[in-house]
Amino acid sequence: MKLKEILGLKFEGDKYRSGTIRNWFDGNSRKSENSGSVREQLRSYITGTTVQKEIADKKDFRAFAVVIVGSRQILMREMGRDGEWVGGFQLA
């Protein structure tokens, strides 16, 4: 399965998520309560005081959101210390 196909997969019958995987990661859809929830959760963690204190003097900082899709697809995206995505989605 290609990256574009994976990002287009929809949550069906899921009690906590709806829409596509792409929308769940970083969407702005008003139709879905969980739109962009992965981005917002990771951003909140990274920009929080505890993490910011730990990384203040360190130049090497990397944070990733990783999701296993099915039994063989690993989808990931990197976020920088400022809480913004670095680059696009990748398959590992």
Biopython code that builds the backbone (N, CA, C, O; Angstrom):
import numpy as np
from Bio.PDB.StructureBuilder import StructureBuilder

atoms = [
    (1, "MET", "N", (0.846, -1.174, 0.000)),
    (1, "MET", "CA", (0.000, 0.000, 0.000)),
    (1, "MET", "C", (0.894, 1.241, 0.000)),
    (1, "MET", "O", (1.883, 1.293, 0.732)),
    (2, "LYS", "N", (0.559, 2.211, -0.796)),
    (2, "LYS", "CA", (1.347, 3.441, -0.903)),
    (2, "LYS", "C", (0.925, 4.458, 0.155)),
    (2, "LYS", "O", (-0.162, 4.376, 0.727)),
    (3, "LEU", "N", (1.817, 5.415, 0.396)),
    (3, "LEU", "CA", (1.597, 6.427, 1.420)),
    (3, "LEU", "C", (0.266, 7.162, 1.225)),
    (3, "LEU", "O", (-0.489, 7.337, 2.182)),
    (4, "LYS", "N", (-0.020, 7.585, 0.013)),
    (4, "LYS", "CA", (-1.251, 8.323, -0.264)),
    (4, "LYS", "C", (-2.485, 7.490, 0.079)),
    (4, "LYS", "O", (-3.470, 8.015, 0.598)),
    (5, "GLU", "N", (-2.426, 6.195, -0.212)),
    (5, "GLU", "CA", (-3.540, 5.298, 0.101)),
    (5, "GLU", "C", (-3.716, 5.137, 1.613)),
    (5, "GLU", "O", (-4.837, 5.128, 2.121)),
    (6, "ILE", "N", (-2.602, 5.011, 2.314)),
    (6, "ILE", "CA", (-2.666, 4.854, 3.771)),
    (6, "ILE", "C", (-3.255, 6.101, 4.419)),
    (6, "ILE", "O", (-4.105, 6.001, 5.304)),
    (7, "LEU", "N", (-2.806, 7.275, 3.982)),
    (7, "LEU", "CA", (-3.321, 8.525, 4.544)),
    (7, "LEU", "C", (-4.811, 8.719, 4.260)),
    (7, "LEU", "O", (-5.500, 9.427, 4.995)),
    (8, "GLY", "N", (-5.297, 8.098, 3.208)),
    (8, "GLY", "CA", (-6.709, 8.205, 2.842)),
    (8, "GLY", "C", (-7.608, 7.176, 3.507)),
    (8, "GLY", "O", (-8.828, 7.230, 3.349)),
    (9, "LEU", "N", (-7.024, 6.237, 4.251)),
    (9, "LEU", "CA", (-7.843, 5.236, 4.937)),
    (9, "LEU", "C", (-8.755, 5.906, 5.952)),
    (9, "LEU", "O", (-8.353, 6.843, 6.642)),
    (10, "LYS", "N", (-9.991, 5.415, 6.036)),
    (10, "LYS", "CA", (-10.974, 5.995, 6.949)),
    (10, "LYS", "C", (-11.178, 5.111, 8.162)),
    (10, "LYS", "O", (-11.109, 3.885, 8.077)),
    (11, "PHE", "N", (-11.428, 5.747, 9.282)),
    (11, "PHE", "CA", (-11.793, 5.023, 10.494)),
    (11, "PHE", "C", (-13.264, 4.663, 10.373)),
    (11, "PHE", "O", (-14.115, 5.540, 10.223)),
    (12, "GLU", "N", (-13.556, 3.401, 10.439)),
    (12, "GLU", "CA", (-14.952, 2.965, 10.369)),
    (12, "GLU", "C", (-15.257, 2.119, 11.589)),
    (12, "GLU", "O", (-14.501, 1.208, 11.930)),
    (13, "GLY", "N", (-16.357, 2.420, 12.239)),
    (13, "GLY", "CA", (-16.745, 1.672, 13.417)),
    (13, "GLY", "C", (-15.869, 1.965, 14.619)),
    (13, "GLY", "O", (-15.893, 1.214, 15.594)),
    (14, "ASP", "N", (-15.098, 3.040, 14.571)),
    (14, "ASP", "CA", (-14.223, 3.408, 15.682)),
    (14, "ASP", "C", (-14.966, 4.395, 16.571)),
    (14, "ASP", "O", (-15.471, 5.413, 16.100)),
    (15, "LYS", "N", (-15.024, 4.093, 17.820)),
    (15, "LYS", "CA", (-15.755, 4.897, 18.789)),
    (15, "LYS", "C", (-15.090, 6.248, 19.072)),
    (15, "LYS", "O", (-15.770, 7.204, 19.447)),
    (16, "TYR", "N", (-13.775, 6.333, 18.895)),
    (16, "TYR", "CA", (-13.029, 7.529, 19.278)),
    (16, "TYR", "C", (-12.486, 8.350, 18.121)),
    (16, "TYR", "O", (-12.095, 9.499, 18.324)),
    (17, "ARG", "N", (-12.450, 7.809, 16.938)),
    (17, "ARG", "CA", (-11.895, 8.527, 15.781)),
    (17, "ARG", "C", (-12.842, 8.420, 14.593)),
    (17, "ARG", "O", (-13.596, 7.458, 14.456)),
    (18, "SER", "N", (-12.778, 9.440, 13.739)),
    (18, "SER", "CA", (-13.540, 9.416, 12.496)),
    (18, "SER", "C", (-12.734, 10.146, 11.432)),
    (18, "SER", "O", (-11.728, 10.783, 11.744)),
    (19, "GLY", "N", (-13.163, 10.060, 10.192)),
    (19, "GLY", "CA", (-12.423, 10.694, 9.104)),
    (19, "GLY", "C", (-11.262, 9.826, 8.653)),
    (19, "GLY", "O", (-11.252, 8.616, 8.880)),
    (20, "THR", "N", (-10.284, 10.454, 8.013)),
    (20, "THR", "CA", (-9.128, 9.726, 7.478)),
    (20, "THR", "C", (-7.937, 9.812, 8.435)),
    (20, "THR", "O", (-7.934, 10.600, 9.380)),
    (21, "ILE", "N", (-6.935, 8.989, 8.167)),
    (21, "ILE", "CA", (-5.715, 9.027, 8.967)),
    (21, "ILE", "C", (-5.041, 10.390, 8.827)),
    (21, "ILE", "O", (-4.561, 10.946, 9.814)),
    (22, "ARG", "N", (-5.000, 10.930, 7.611)),
    (22, "ARG", "CA", (-4.388, 12.256, 7.399)),
    (22, "ARG", "C", (-5.103, 13.317, 8.240)),
    (22, "ARG", "O", (-4.461, 14.145, 8.884)),
    (23, "ASN", "N", (-6.418, 13.282, 8.227)),
    (23, "ASN", "CA", (-7.195, 14.254, 8.987)),
    (23, "ASN", "C", (-6.948, 14.099, 10.489)),
    (23, "ASN", "O", (-6.871, 15.091, 11.214)),
    (24, "TRP", "N", (-6.826, 12.871, 10.945)),
    (24, "TRP", "CA", (-6.562, 12.600, 12.354)),
    (24, "TRP", "C", (-5.214, 13.192, 12.760)),
    (24, "TRP", "O", (-5.086, 13.749, 13.850)),
    (25, "PHE", "N", (-4.204, 13.074, 11.889)),
    (25, "PHE", "CA", (-2.881, 13.608, 12.184)),
    (25, "PHE", "C", (-2.877, 15.131, 12.199)),
    (25, "PHE", "O", (-2.449, 15.736, 13.182)),
    (26, "ASP", "N", (-3.341, 15.753, 11.133)),
    (26, "ASP", "CA", (-3.182, 17.207, 11.071)),
    (26, "ASP", "C", (-4.270, 17.931, 10.305)),
    (26, "ASP", "O", (-4.008, 18.968, 9.695)),
    (27, "GLY", "N", (-5.467, 17.414, 10.324)),
    (27, "GLY", "CA", (-6.559, 18.053, 9.599)),
    (27, "GLY", "C", (-7.152, 19.241, 10.321)),
    (27, "GLY", "O", (-6.873, 19.471, 11.498)),
    (28, "ASN", "N", (-7.959, 19.982, 9.623)),
    (28, "ASN", "CA", (-8.659, 21.133, 10.179)),
    (28, "ASN", "C", (-10.160, 21.004, 9.952)),
    (28, "ASN", "O", (-10.874, 22.005, 9.889)),
    (29, "SER", "N", (-10.629, 19.781, 9.831)),
    (29, "SER", "CA", (-12.034, 19.544, 9.530)),
    (29, "SER", "C", (-12.924, 19.845, 10.728)),
    (29, "SER", "O", (-12.623, 19.442, 11.851)),
    (30, "ARG", "N", (-13.997, 20.540, 10.488)),
    (30, "ARG", "CA", (-14.956, 20.809, 11.561)),
    (30, "ARG", "C", (-15.950, 19.671, 11.700)),
    (30, "ARG", "O", (-16.704, 19.613, 12.671)),
    (31, "LYS", "N", (-15.953, 18.762, 10.727)),
    (31, "LYS", "CA", (-16.863, 17.623, 10.764)),
    (31, "LYS", "C", (-16.432, 16.604, 11.810)),
    (31, "LYS", "O", (-17.259, 15.843, 12.313)),
    (32, "SER", "N", (-15.161, 16.585, 12.136)),
    (32, "SER", "CA", (-14.603, 15.569, 13.008)),
    (32, "SER", "C", (-14.023, 16.201, 14.276)),
    (32, "SER", "O", (-13.209, 17.122, 14.204)),
    (33, "GLU", "N", (-14.449, 15.700, 15.430)),
    (33, "GLU", "CA", (-13.941, 16.207, 16.702)),
    (33, "GLU", "C", (-12.447, 15.949, 16.871)),
    (33, "GLU", "O", (-11.747, 16.721, 17.526)),
    (34, "ASN", "N", (-11.972, 14.872, 16.282)),
    (34, "ASN", "CA", (-10.577, 14.490, 16.477)),
    (34, "ASN", "C", (-9.665, 14.972, 15.356)),
    (34, "ASN", "O", (-8.529, 14.511, 15.245)),
    (35, "SER", "N", (-10.137, 15.876, 14.540)),
    (35, "SER", "CA", (-9.331, 16.398, 13.438)),
    (35, "SER", "C", (-8.087, 17.094, 13.977)),
    (35, "SER", "O", (-8.181, 18.050, 14.746)),
    (36, "GLY", "N", (-6.927, 16.603, 13.565)),
    (36, "GLY", "CA", (-5.667, 17.198, 13.999)),
    (36, "GLY", "C", (-5.269, 16.843, 15.419)),
    (36, "GLY", "O", (-4.385, 17.485, 15.987)),
    (37, "SER", "N", (-5.897, 15.842, 16.001)),
    (37, "SER", "CA", (-5.625, 15.549, 17.407)),
    (37, "SER", "C", (-4.214, 15.024, 17.660)),
    (37, "SER", "O", (-3.655, 15.273, 18.728)),
    (38, "VAL", "N", (-3.630, 14.309, 16.710)),
    (38, "VAL", "CA", (-2.252, 13.831, 16.893)),
    (38, "VAL", "C", (-1.314, 15.028, 16.954)),
    (38, "VAL", "O", (-0.452, 15.105, 17.830)),
    (39, "ARG", "N", (-1.481, 15.950, 16.032)),
    (39, "ARG", "CA", (-0.647, 17.158, 16.003)),
    (39, "ARG", "C", (-0.791, 17.943, 17.310)),
    (39, "ARG", "O", (0.207, 18.350, 17.906)),
    (40, "GLU", "N", (-2.012, 18.152, 17.746)),
    (40, "GLU", "CA", (-2.244, 18.954, 18.940)),
    (40, "GLU", "C", (-1.716, 18.291, 20.206)),
    (40, "GLU", "O", (-1.179, 18.973, 21.079)),
    (41, "GLN", "N", (-1.858, 16.975, 20.321)),
    (41, "GLN", "CA", (-1.339, 16.278, 21.497)),
    (41, "GLN", "C", (0.183, 16.346, 21.556)),
    (41, "GLN", "O", (0.750, 16.645, 22.607)),
    (42, "LEU", "N", (0.843, 16.074, 20.441)),
    (42, "LEU", "CA", (2.299, 16.108, 20.418)),
    (42, "LEU", "C", (2.810, 17.531, 20.628)),
    (42, "LEU", "O", (3.788, 17.740, 21.345)),
    (43, "ARG", "N", (2.154, 18.504, 20.009)),
    (43, "ARG", "CA", (2.547, 19.909, 20.174)),
    (43, "ARG", "C", (2.417, 20.335, 21.639)),
    (43, "ARG", "O", (3.296, 21.012, 22.172)),
    (44, "SER", "N", (1.342, 19.945, 22.272)),
    (44, "SER", "CA", (1.114, 20.290, 23.672)),
    (44, "SER", "C", (2.217, 19.712, 24.564)),
    (44, "SER", "O", (2.695, 20.374, 25.485)),
    (45, "TYR", "N", (2.604, 18.494, 24.283)),
    (45, "TYR", "CA", (3.658, 17.842, 25.052)),
    (45, "TYR", "C", (5.007, 18.536, 24.846)),
    (45, "TYR", "O", (5.715, 18.831, 25.809)),
    (46, "ILE", "N", (5.347, 18.787, 23.600)),
    (46, "ILE", "CA", (6.646, 19.395, 23.275)),
    (46, "ILE", "C", (6.759, 20.819, 23.804)),
    (46, "ILE", "O", (7.807, 21.201, 24.323)),
    (47, "THR", "N", (5.708, 21.601, 23.681)),
    (47, "THR", "CA", (5.770, 23.002, 24.096)),
    (47, "THR", "C", (5.479, 23.198, 25.582)),
    (47, "THR", "O", (5.515, 24.325, 26.075)),
    (48, "GLY", "N", (5.194, 22.121, 26.293)),
    (48, "GLY", "CA", (4.968, 22.190, 27.734)),
    (48, "GLY", "C", (6.235, 22.552, 28.484)),
    (48, "GLY", "O", (7.339, 22.365, 27.974)),
    (49, "THR", "N", (6.080, 23.064, 29.681)),
    (49, "THR", "CA", (7.224, 23.554, 30.454)),
    (49, "THR", "C", (8.234, 22.453, 30.783)),
    (49, "THR", "O", (9.440, 22.698, 30.742)),
    (50, "THR", "N", (7.770, 21.260, 31.106)),
    (50, "THR", "CA", (8.687, 20.180, 31.473)),
    (50, "THR", "C", (9.628, 19.844, 30.331)),
    (50, "THR", "O", (10.841, 19.778, 30.531)),
    (51, "VAL", "N", (9.092, 19.631, 29.139)),
    (51, "VAL", "CA", (9.928, 19.279, 27.988)),
    (51, "VAL", "C", (10.799, 20.456, 27.585)),
    (51, "VAL", "O", (11.977, 20.273, 27.275)),
    (52, "GLN", "N", (10.248, 21.651, 27.584)),
    (52, "GLN", "CA", (11.041, 22.826, 27.194)),
    (52, "GLN", "C", (12.230, 23.038, 28.119)),
    (52, "GLN", "O", (13.294, 23.445, 27.654)),
    (53, "LYS", "N", (12.084, 22.776, 29.413)),
    (53, "LYS", "CA", (13.215, 22.883, 30.342)),
    (53, "LYS", "C", (14.285, 21.855, 30.000)),
    (53, "LYS", "O", (15.477, 22.159, 30.036)),
    (54, "GLU", "N", (13.865, 20.649, 29.673)),
    (54, "GLU", "CA", (14.806, 19.570, 29.366)),
    (54, "GLU", "C", (15.586, 19.820, 28.078)),
    (54, "GLU", "O", (16.753, 19.442, 27.978)),
    (55, "ILE", "N", (14.958, 20.446, 27.106)),
    (55, "ILE", "CA", (15.611, 20.628, 25.802)),
    (55, "ILE", "C", (16.210, 22.018, 25.612)),
    (55, "ILE", "O", (16.747, 22.316, 24.545)),
    (56, "ALA", "N", (16.125, 22.869, 26.627)),
    (56, "ALA", "CA", (16.565, 24.267, 26.499)),
    (56, "ALA", "C", (17.993, 24.392, 25.994)),
    (56, "ALA", "O", (18.262, 25.202, 25.107)),
    (57, "ASP", "N", (18.908, 23.610, 26.535)),
    (57, "ASP", "CA", (20.318, 23.736, 26.166)),
    (57, "ASP", "C", (20.781, 22.673, 25.182)),
    (57, "ASP", "O", (21.927, 22.695, 24.733)),
    (58, "LYS", "N", (19.913, 21.763, 24.851)),
    (58, "LYS", "CA", (20.305, 20.671, 23.958)),
    (58, "LYS", "C", (19.899, 20.994, 22.525)),
    (58, "LYS", "O", (18.760, 21.378, 22.259)),
    (59, "LYS", "N", (20.827, 20.835, 21.628)),
    (59, "LYS", "CA", (20.529, 21.119, 20.226)),
    (59, "LYS", "C", (19.884, 19.935, 19.523)),
    (59, "LYS", "O", (19.119, 20.110, 18.575)),
    (60, "ASP", "N", (20.192, 18.736, 19.986)),
    (60, "ASP", "CA", (19.641, 17.541, 19.351)),
    (60, "ASP", "C", (18.328, 17.154, 20.002)),
    (60, "ASP", "O", (18.309, 16.577, 21.089)),
    (61, "PHE", "N", (17.241, 17.470, 19.339)),
    (61, "PHE", "CA", (15.918, 17.112, 19.837)),
    (61, "PHE", "C", (15.081, 16.630, 18.676)),
    (61, "PHE", "O", (14.998, 17.294, 17.643)),
    (62, "ARG", "N", (14.459, 15.471, 18.842)),
    (62, "ARG", "CA", (13.586, 14.929, 17.803)),
    (62, "ARG", "C", (12.372, 14.305, 18.468)),
    (62, "ARG", "O", (12.495, 13.569, 19.446)),
    (63, "ALA", "N", (11.212, 14.602, 17.935)),
    (63, "ALA", "CA", (9.972, 14.005, 18.423)),
    (63, "ALA", "C", (9.223, 13.455, 17.211)),
    (63, "ALA", "O", (9.168, 14.095, 16.161)),
    (64, "PHE", "N", (8.659, 12.283, 17.366)),
    (64, "PHE", "CA", (7.949, 11.641, 16.271)),
    (64, "PHE", "C", (6.574, 11.163, 16.716)),
    (64, "PHE", "O", (6.385, 10.729, 17.852)),
    (65, "ALA", "N", (5.636, 11.253, 15.813)),
    (65, "ALA", "CA", (4.346, 10.598, 15.976)),
    (65, "ALA", "C", (4.425, 9.366, 15.081)),
    (65, "ALA", "O", (4.695, 9.477, 13.885)),
    (66, "VAL", "N", (4.189, 8.201, 15.661)),
    (66, "VAL", "CA", (4.300, 6.946, 14.928)),
    (66, "VAL", "C", (3.013, 6.154, 15.088)),
    (66, "VAL", "O", (2.495, 6.005, 16.195)),
    (67, "VAL", "N", (2.506, 5.650, 13.974)),
    (67, "VAL", "CA", (1.290, 4.848, 13.987)),
    (67, "VAL", "C", (1.525, 3.588, 13.171)),
    (67, "VAL", "O", (2.049, 3.642, 12.058)),
    (68, "ILE", "N", (1.137, 2.464, 13.732)),
    (68, "ILE", "CA", (1.221, 1.200, 13.001)),
    (68, "ILE", "C", (-0.141, 0.944, 12.380)),
    (68, "ILE", "O", (-1.154, 0.877, 13.076)),
    (69, "VAL", "N", (-0.150, 0.802, 11.060)),
    (69, "VAL", "CA", (-1.382, 0.596, 10.305)),
    (69, "VAL", "C", (-1.388, -0.847, 9.817)),
    (69, "VAL", "O", (-0.517, -1.262, 9.053)),
    (70, "GLY", "N", (-2.380, -1.602, 10.269)),
    (70, "GLY", "CA", (-2.429, -3.008, 9.892)),
    (70, "GLY", "C", (-1.292, -3.762, 10.536)),
    (70, "GLY", "O", (-0.916, -3.478, 11.673)),
    (71, "SER", "N", (-0.749, -4.710, 9.825)),
    (71, "SER", "CA", (0.318, -5.515, 10.408)),
    (71, "SER", "C", (1.702, -5.184, 9.861)),
    (71, "SER", "O", (2.705, -5.693, 10.361)),
    (72, "ARG", "N", (1.764, -4.325, 8.824)),
    (72, "ARG", "CA", (3.077, -4.116, 8.203)),
    (72, "ARG", "C", (3.411, -2.681, 7.834)),
    (72, "ARG", "O", (4.507, -2.435, 7.330)),
    (73, "GLN", "N", (2.538, -1.740, 8.055)),
    (73, "GLN", "CA", (2.806, -0.361, 7.650)),
    (73, "GLN", "C", (3.063, 0.509, 8.878)),
    (73, "GLN", "O", (2.242, 0.555, 9.794)),
    (74, "ILE", "N", (4.193, 1.190, 8.895)),
    (74, "ILE", "CA", (4.525, 2.099, 9.991)),
    (74, "ILE", "C", (4.597, 3.507, 9.412)),
    (74, "ILE", "O", (5.445, 3.803, 8.571)),
    (75, "LEU", "N", (3.701, 4.361, 9.871)),
    (75, "LEU", "CA", (3.579, 5.730, 9.399)),
    (75, "LEU", "C", (4.162, 6.646, 10.470)),
    (75, "LEU", "O", (3.862, 6.491, 11.654)),
    (76, "MET", "N", (5.000, 7.607, 10.052)),
    (76, "MET", "CA", (5.571, 8.513, 11.034)),
    (76, "MET", "C", (5.710, 9.925, 10.491)),
    (76, "MET", "O", (5.768, 10.158, 9.284)),
    (77, "ARG", "N", (5.761, 10.859, 11.440)),
    (77, "ARG", "CA", (5.952, 12.256, 11.098)),
    (77, "ARG", "C", (6.724, 12.919, 12.231)),
    (77, "ARG", "O", (6.462, 12.655, 13.405)),
    (78, "GLU", "N", (7.672, 13.777, 11.881)),
    (78, "GLU", "CA", (8.529, 14.423, 12.875)),
    (78, "GLU", "C", (8.024, 15.822, 13.206)),
    (78, "GLU", "O", (7.518, 16.541, 12.344)),
    (79, "MET", "N", (8.175, 16.191, 14.486)),
    (79, "MET", "CA", (7.812, 17.527, 14.937)),
    (79, "MET", "C", (9.024, 18.159, 15.603)),
    (79, "MET", "O", (9.740, 17.499, 16.357)),
    (80, "GLY", "N", (9.251, 19.429, 15.327)),
    (80, "GLY", "CA", (10.382, 20.146, 15.897)),
    (80, "GLY", "C", (10.091, 20.698, 17.281)),
    (80, "GLY", "O", (8.971, 20.597, 17.781)),
    (81, "ARG", "N", (11.111, 21.281, 17.892)),
    (81, "ARG", "CA", (10.978, 21.805, 19.249)),
    (81, "ARG", "C", (9.988, 22.954, 19.362)),
    (81, "ARG", "O", (9.550, 23.288, 20.463)),
    (82, "ASP", "N", (9.631, 23.564, 18.231)),
    (82, "ASP", "CA", (8.668, 24.665, 18.238)),
    (82, "ASP", "C", (7.218, 24.189, 18.098)),
    (82, "ASP", "O", (6.294, 25.002, 18.097)),
    (83, "GLY", "N", (7.021, 22.872, 17.982)),
    (83, "GLY", "CA", (5.673, 22.331, 17.881)),
    (83, "GLY", "C", (5.114, 22.321, 16.467)),
    (83, "GLY", "O", (3.906, 22.174, 16.279)),
    (84, "GLU", "N", (5.975, 22.475, 15.475)),
    (84, "GLU", "CA", (5.551, 22.443, 14.069)),
    (84, "GLU", "C", (6.113, 21.195, 13.402)),
    (84, "GLU", "O", (7.196, 20.725, 13.750)),
    (85, "TRP", "N", (5.352, 20.658, 12.425)),
    (85, "TRP", "CA", (5.825, 19.492, 11.703)),
    (85, "TRP", "C", (7.113, 19.807, 10.952)),
    (85, "TRP", "O", (7.289, 20.915, 10.446)),
    (86, "VAL", "N", (8.000, 18.838, 10.882)),
    (86, "VAL", "CA", (9.238, 18.943, 10.112)),
    (86, "VAL", "C", (9.086, 17.959, 8.960)),
    (86, "VAL", "O", (9.091, 16.747, 9.175)),
    (87, "GLY", "N", (8.954, 18.461, 7.760)),
    (87, "GLY", "CA", (8.784, 17.590, 6.609)),
    (87, "GLY", "C", (7.404, 16.942, 6.572)),
    (87, "GLY", "O", (6.478, 17.353, 7.270)),
    (88, "GLY", "N", (7.303, 15.920, 5.736)),
    (88, "GLY", "CA", (6.018, 15.270, 5.524)),
    (88, "GLY", "C", (5.947, 13.901, 6.178)),
    (88, "GLY", "O", (6.803, 13.526, 6.979)),
    (89, "PHE", "N", (4.916, 13.173, 5.820)),
    (89, "PHE", "CA", (4.730, 11.823, 6.314)),
    (89, "PHE", "C", (5.779, 10.906, 5.686)),
    (89, "PHE", "O", (6.228, 11.126, 4.562)),
    (90, "GLN", "N", (6.155, 9.877, 6.438)),
    (90, "GLN", "CA", (7.104, 8.878, 5.936)),
    (90, "GLN", "C", (6.620, 7.500, 6.312)),
    (90, "GLN", "O", (5.977, 7.301, 7.343)),
    (91, "LEU", "N", (6.947, 6.545, 5.448)),
    (91, "LEU", "CA", (6.728, 5.137, 5.795)),
    (91, "LEU", "C", (8.067, 4.568, 6.242)),
    (91, "LEU", "O", (9.079, 4.732, 5.560)),
    (92, "ALA", "N", (8.070, 3.910, 7.372)),
    (92, "ALA", "CA", (9.314, 3.326, 7.891)),
    (92, "ALA", "C", (9.450, 1.903, 7.396)),
    (92, "ALA", "O", (10.429, 1.229, 7.717)),
]
sb = StructureBuilder()
sb.init_structure("model")
sb.init_model(0)
sb.init_chain("A")
sb.init_seg("    ")
for serial, (resi, resn, name, xyz) in enumerate(atoms, 1):
    if name == "N":
        sb.init_residue(resn, " ", resi, " ")
    sb.init_atom(name, np.array(xyz, "f"), 0.0, 1.0, " ", f" {name:<3s}", serial, name[0])
structure = sb.get_structure()
